Amino acid sequence: MPSPAEILLERTIRISAERPAWVEAERPGLSALVARISEWPRLLWCWRDLVVMSVRRDLEARFRGTLFGFAWVLAHPLLIFAIYAFIFTRLLGVRFAPGGDAPAATMGVYMFTGTLVWSAFADAVTRSTSCVLDNRNLVQKVRFPAELLPLQIGLSSLVTLIAGLAAFWTYCAATSTWQVPGFELLLWAPLLLLLQFLLAGGLGLALSGLHVLLRDTQQIVGVVLTIWMFATPIFWVPAREVLPDIGPWLPLIEANPLFHLVTLWREVLMGGEPALLFRGDRLDSLLYLAAWSGGLFAFGSVLFFRVEGHFADEV
């Protein structure tokens, strides 16, 4: 009886034989690019076994040799949450706004939820940038859909995000630190996961293709992500009640798609409290984020497919 690896290899060879070669002498035209983008659902379904196996191996590589193994996926965010709650509520006594009536734990929960979402996004983008070069042997020798490489990393980061969400829910249910997120709000989570996947995946596709041609890309990405993190309200509050002089900057802050992603996640996890944080229309934020996610994923796909033919020579 063949092993699972042998079955997967046989299936990979069969699908590869049916798939046209991606190394072409001429750059694909507009119609070809549109056709490739429309093939994403079928491609992910056809290679689902390989995608699942790659995500599992990526997670295993992170925790191989550790004492607690996969338990760290839950333990790490749970520990970070406990530290944030202790430092900002008990040790420093930080309150959400001077003279406000927000619960004492608000600032710790606020920072934790922002860090949780940002870390998953930044991890996916950072590791996706070099994924084609990191898998140069596979790209050079096998008719393999290289466009799946950034998406596998994005899915792996989403798994760690989901583990963090589960840890947050568990901590809230076991303690009185914060209210347990309501079920009606948690129903938004699958849609937010999809939009975050498209946003990070689009950037990952664009940057991984660009990095093959311009090796400075990874260093530039590190600098840009650092600036982007501080420009996104992860550790500060974009409200006049907290920062009185922020008013003129609010339109620019709200133009940042990560502002809407983080705010929507906070609304789900924090139950819409305190109210001064969630004065905007949820549907407007969702539509704005969806436009950015879909547009960036399409742009990243086009850029990746345009430079894909150079991979075999450049890596």
N, C-alpha and C positions, 0 to 999 in steps of 0.2 A: 504494500500500500504506500503511495507516494506521500512524502512529508508535506506540511503546509508550505514550506519554502519552495519545494519543487513544484507544487501546484501553482503558486504565485508566479514563479519563473515561467512556467509554461503559458500561463495566462498573459503575462507581460509580453512574451514573444508573439503570441497570437494577435494581441491588440496592436502591437508595434507594426506588425506586417500589414494591418489594415489601415494604419495611419500614414499619411503622406510624410515624406522626409521634411524636417524643419530647416535643414541647411540648403538654401537655394541660392543660385547665382544672382538673381535679381531680388530687389526688395519687394515685399508684397504690396499690391495696390490697395486702394481704399476698399473695394469690394471684398478682397481677400481678408483684410483686417476686420471688417465687419463680420464676415463669416466666422473668423477665428473667435471673436468675442462671443458670438451667439452660440458657439460650441462649448462654452464653459460648463454648463450644467451636465451635458452628456460626457464631457471629458472627466469631470469629477466623479461621475457615477461609474464610468468604465474603469477608472483607476482607484476606486474606493478602497480596495484591499490594500494597495500599496500606500495610499494616504494614511489609512488607519495604522498600518504597521510602522510607517515612518514617524507618526506622532507618538506612538507608544515607545519606539526606540529613542526618540529625542528625550522623552520624559525619563526613561530608564537611565540614559546617559547622565542626566542631571543628578540623579540620586544613587547611582551605582557606588557601592562601597560605603554608603552611609549606614549608621546604626538603625535608623528608623525608616529608611527607604521612602516609599510613597507617602508615608504618614507626614512627611515634611510638607507636602502640598497643602495640607490643612493646618499643620502646626505652625508653619512660618507666618501666614497672615494672622492667625489667632494670637500669636505672640506679639506681633507688631501692633495689633489692635489694643491688646492689654497694656503695652508700653505707652502708646499714644494716650489712652484714657487716663493712665496713672500720671504721666508727666504733665499733661495740660490741664487736668482737672484737680488732681490732689496735690502734686508737688508745686506747680507754678500758679495754680488757681486761676488760669486764664479763662475769661468769659468771652462769649461770642461778641457781645457789644457792650460798651460801658453803660451801666444803668439798665440794661435790657433784662427781659424776663425769660431768656432762653435757658434751658437746663444746663447744669454745670458741665455735663459731658459733651456739649455741642461741639466745641472746638476740636476735641480729640476725635470725635466721630467724623467731623467735617474733613479734617486732614487725612484721616485713614482712608475714607472712601475715595477722595481725590487721588491719593497715592496709589491705591489699589488699581484704579482704572488706568492712570497714567503709566504705571509700571508695566502693565500688560501691553499697552500700545507701544511704548518705547522699546520694550524687549523685542516685540515682533519686528519693528522697523529696523532696529540695530542689527539683529541677527540675519534678517532677510537680505541686507545690503551685500553681504559677502557670501551668500549661500551658493551662488553659481560657481565662484572660484573655489569655495570649500569642497565642492563636489565635482571638481574638474575631471576626475577619472571617469565618472559616470557620464558626464556631458560629452566627453571625447569619444568614448568607446561604444555607447549604447544609444539606440534610437529611443530616447527617453523624453517624455514631455517635460522639458526643463522648467516650464512655466509653473509646474506644481511645486517646485522647491520653496518659493517664498510663501505659498499658501499653506504648506505643511507647517512651517514655523509659526504662521499666524494662528493656525488651529491649536498648536501646542500652547501658545500663550493664552488662548481663550480657555483652555482646560485649567490652567493655573488661576485664571481670573474666576472661573466658576468655583474652584476650590476655595478661593478667598471669600466669595459671596456666601458659600455654605458655612465657612468659619464665622463670618460676621453674624449670620442668622443664628447659628448655634450659641454664640456668645451672648447675643441679645436674649435668646430664649432662656439661657441658664442664669443670667444675672439681671439686675435692674438698671444696668448702665444706660440702655436705650430701648425704645419700644421695638417690638418685633415688626419687621416690614409686613404690611398688609398684603393679603393674597391678590387683591385687585391691582395693586401696584406691581407686584412681582410678575404679573402677566405681561408687562412691558419688557421684561428682561430678554426674552428670545429675540425680539425685534432689535433691541439695543446691541445684543451680541452680534447679530447679522450686520448691522451698520458699522460696528467697530471692526468686524472682520473685513468688510469691503474697504473701509478707510485705510486700515493698516496694510491690507493686501495690495491695494492699489499703489501705495507708496513703496511697498516691498518689491513689487514687480518693476516699477520705474527705476528704483535705486539699484536693484540687483543687476539689471541690464546695463545701466550707466556705469556701474562699478567695474564691469568687465573692460570697458573702453577707457575709463578714467579712474585710476587706482587711488586718487585722492578722495574719492567719494566717501569712503568710510570715515575719514577724519573730519570731513565737512559735516557729515551727518551727526557726528558726536557733538560738534559745536552748536549746530542748528537745534538739535533736540534739547540741549541745555538751555539755550535762549528761549525756546518754545515752552519749556516747562515753567520757567519763571514768568512768562507772558500769559500763562494759563492759571486761573485761580485754584491752584493746588493747596498752597500754604497761606493764602490771603483771601480776603472776602471782597468781592466786587459790589459793594453797597455803600451808598453815601452815609448811612448810619455808622458804618465802621471806618470808612476812609472818606472823609468829607470832601477832599480835593479830587476825587476820582471821576467826577461827573463828566468833564470834557473827554475823558478817555474811554468811557463806556461804549460808544459806537464801535470803536476799534477793537475793544475787548470782545464784544459780542459778534464781531465778524470772524472770530477764530472758531473753526468747527469743533476744536477740542473743548472750548468753553461750553458748547451745547451738549457734547457727549458727556462730559463730567457732570454738568448740572442735571441732565436727565437721569444719570445713574444715581446722583445724590437724592434726587426727588423720589426715586424708587426706594432707595435704601433708608432714607431718613424720614420717609412718610410725609414729605412736603413741609417739614418743620426744621427751623423757624420760618415763618411766612415771608420775611423780608428777602429770603434767598430765592423764592420761587414766585416772583410776581409776573414773570413773562408767561406767554401762552405756550403750553406744552406742545400743542400741535404745530405751532409755527416753528419751534425749535426742532421738532422731529422732522418736519419737511425740509428745513434748512440743512440739517445734518444728512438727511437722505440724499439731497441734491449733491452735497459735497462727496459723500461716500460713493454714490453711483458714478459721478463724473470723474472722480479720482481713480476709481477702479478701471473705468474705460480708458482713461489717459494712460495709466500704468500698463495696461494690457497692450495698447497700441505701441507704446515706446518699447516694451519688451519684445514684441513680435517683429518690430522694425530692425532691432539690433541682433536678434537671435541667430541670424545666419552667420554672424561673425564669431560666435562663441567657440567653435572648434579651433579656429585659428588663434584667437586671443588668449584663451585660458591655458 
